[in-house]
Amino acid sequence: MATPDFILRLRERVGHELLWLTGVTAVVVKDDAVLLVERADNGSVTPVTGIVDPGEQPAVAAVRETLEEAGVVAEPEAVVWVHALPPMRYPNGDLAQYLDITVRCRWTEGDPHPADGENARAWWCPIDRLAEERMSDDMRERILVALTHEGSARFETTTGLEAAAETA
């Protein structure tokens, strides 16, 4: 996974100390299938995940990450789960903890492929075959929560600065 520039700048100041970061998981659904990727760095099978940039709305990050990583255009439907992950240490010694925001999205266009080098593979997995995929229990739960979610949500698409400028 490519480390965003803002995190590299923070790491210059705090070294390997714990960083609290906001992550996003995009569970993209097309008919009776879910978009999955196989990460190039560790071979894990997951939905699309990524880090929310400063000032970026989580739903916008989910859509951006889906396009960047898998070449698929998606539209957010609902925030379905917000949860804190346990702290993790990367191989280089960096310590991070993520607040994950899981967003259910629907496919609008594009054929999945590894679009940015972060993934070795991207594909539509039939929902009835998800149990056959090797993925962590946490990732399975994110998908299950998204698939069983009922309801809708409002998504902000402007930053606070953009909204202030519009009203001025």
C-alpha positions in Angstrom: 0.0 0.0 0.0 1.4 3.4 -1.0 1.8 5.6 2.0 0.1 9.0 1.6 2.4 12.1 1.6 0.7 13.6 4.7 1.6 10.4 6.7 5.2 10.5 5.5 5.4 14.2 6.7 3.9 13.2 10.1 6.3 10.3 10.4 9.3 12.7 9.9 8.1 14.4 13.2 6.8 11.5 15.3 9.0 8.6 14.1 7.4 5.2 14.7 5.0 6.5 17.4 1.3 5.5 17.3 -0.7 7.4 14.7 -4.5 7.4 14.8 -5.7 7.3 11.2 -9.1 7.2 9.5 -9.5 4.3 7.1 -12.3 3.4 4.7 -13.5 0.1 3.4 -15.6 0.2 0.2 -17.9 -2.8 -0.2 -18.9 -2.5 -3.8 -21.8 -4.6 -4.9 -22.8 -5.5 -8.5 -25.8 -7.7 -8.9 -25.0 -10.8 -6.8 -21.3 -10.2 -6.5 -18.8 -8.2 -4.4 -15.6 -6.5 -5.6 -12.6 -8.1 -4.0 -8.9 -7.4 -4.4 -5.8 -9.4 -3.6 -3.2 -7.1 -2.0 0.2 -7.2 -3.7 2.2 -6.6 -0.5 0.8 -9.5 1.6 -1.6 -11.5 -0.5 -4.6 -10.7 1.6 -8.0 -10.8 0.0 -10.1 -7.8 1.0 -12.7 -5.4 -0.3 -11.1 -2.1 -1.4 -9.5 -0.3 1.6 -7.6 2.9 2.0 -6.8 6.0 4.1 -9.1 9.0 4.1 -7.1 12.1 3.1 -7.2 15.2 5.4 -10.5 17.1 4.8 -11.9 14.3 2.6 -15.3 12.9 3.2 -15.3 9.1 3.9 -17.8 8.3 1.1 -15.6 10.3 -1.4 -12.6 8.4 -0.2 -14.4 5.1 -0.8 -15.2 6.0 -4.3 -11.7 7.4 -5.0 -10.0 4.3 -3.6 -12.2 2.0 -5.6 -11.3 3.8 -8.9 -7.6 4.1 -8.0 -7.2 0.5 -6.9 -9.6 -1.5 -9.0 -10.5 0.8 -12.0 -14.2 0.6 -11.0 -16.6 3.5 -10.7 -18.9 3.2 -7.7 -21.5 5.3 -6.0 -21.9 5.3 -2.2 -25.1 4.1 -0.8 -24.6 4.1 3.0 -22.1 4.2 5.8 -22.8 0.8 7.4 -20.2 0.4 10.1 -17.7 2.5 12.0 -15.2 0.7 14.3 -11.8 1.0 15.7 -9.2 -1.6 14.8 -6.5 -2.8 17.2 -3.1 -1.1 16.9 -0.8 -2.6 14.3 2.9 -2.4 13.7 4.2 -2.3 10.1 7.4 -4.2 9.2 9.4 -0.9 9.2 8.3 -0.3 12.9 5.6 2.3 12.3 2.7 1.9 14.8 -0.8 2.9 13.6 -4.4 2.4 14.7 -7.3 2.9 12.3 -10.9 4.1 12.7 -12.5 2.2 9.9 -15.6 3.5 8.1 -17.2 0.8 6.0 -19.2 2.2 3.1 -21.6 0.1 1.0 -21.3 1.2 -2.7 -23.0 0.1 -5.9 -21.1 -0.5 -9.1 -21.8 2.0 -11.9 -19.1 1.2 -14.5 -15.8 -0.4 -15.1 -14.2 -3.9 -15.2 -12.1 -4.6 -12.1 -8.3 -4.8 -12.6 -5.3 -4.0 -10.5 -5.2 -0.3 -11.4 -2.4 1.2 -9.3 0.0 -1.6 -8.3 -1.3 -2.0 -4.8 -3.2 -5.1 -5.8 -2.2 -8.3 -7.7 -5.8 -9.0 -8.7 -9.3 -7.5 -8.6 -12.5 -9.4 -9.4 -16.2 -9.8 -8.8 -16.8 -12.6 -6.3 -20.2 -14.1 -6.3 -21.8 -13.6 -2.9 -22.5 -17.2 -2.5 -18.8 -18.0 -3.0 -17.4 -15.5 -0.4 -16.8 -18.4 2.1 -14.3 -19.9 -0.3 -12.1 -16.8 -0.3 -9.2 -16.6 2.2 -9.8 -13.4 4.1 -9.7 -12.3 7.7 -12.8 -12.6 9.9 -12.8 -8.8 10.2 -13.0 -8.3 6.4 -15.7 -11.0 6.2 -17.7 -9.1 8.8 -17.3 -5.8 7.0 -18.8 -7.4 3.9 -21.6 -9.1 5.8 -22.6 -5.9 7.5 -22.7 -4.1 4.2 -24.7 -6.8 2.5 -27.3 -7.0 5.2 -27.6 -3.2 5.9 -31.0 -1.7 5.4 -31.5 2.0 5.2 -29.9 5.0 3.6 -27.5 7.8 4.6 -26.6 11.3 3.5 -23.1 11.9 2.1 -21.3 15.1 2.4 -19.1 15.9 -0.7 -17.6 19.2 0.3 -15.0 20.1 2.9 -15.8 22.6 5.6 -13.8 25.2 3.7 -15.7 24.6 0.4 -19.0 24.8 2.3 -18.0 28.1 4.0 -17.0 29.6 0.6 -20.4 28.6 -0.9 -22.3 30.5 1.8 -20.1 33.6 1.8 
